[in-house]
Amino acid sequence: MTPRNIEQVAQIRSSLQERLNDDEKPFYIESIAEAGIGDVKKMGTQDIDKMLRFFASTEASVEYQENVFAAVEAYLPDYLVSYLANSDFDNDGVTFAEELRLGTNPSVPDRPARSYVPPIREMDGEIDL
């Protein structure tokens, strides 16, 4: 991992540690068992991918996804925290961590609305649209 990634992981861990108390974490850890994830201490990149597919298939809220991340981060090595934070499951160019920060759903592509604005031309002193 690069120094930039190490700093990113430290910032993510710091922000997530205050999100849930220790009594709340088991609920979120148990909830991802439906995704086929058993022991969070043994998670790998394939399990992270399963979890992201689970979020998408269940239309999980942004809050739920952030709470799951907060619940599992303590069990993940730095490279998996970085892998999850930098994942882009919906392929919209916005990472998982950035989507959470913005409050947008990491499972739903964020595409700016594009509208056509016709050019304005002036003809004989009159505006023509």
Secondary structure, 3 states (H helix, E strand, C coil): CCHHHHHHHHHHHHHHHCCCCCCCHHHHHHHHHHHCCCCHHHCCHHHHHHHHHHHHHCCCCHHHHHHHHHHHHHHCCHHHHHHHHCCCCCCCCCCHHHHHHHCCCCCCCCCCCCCCCCCCEEECCEEEC
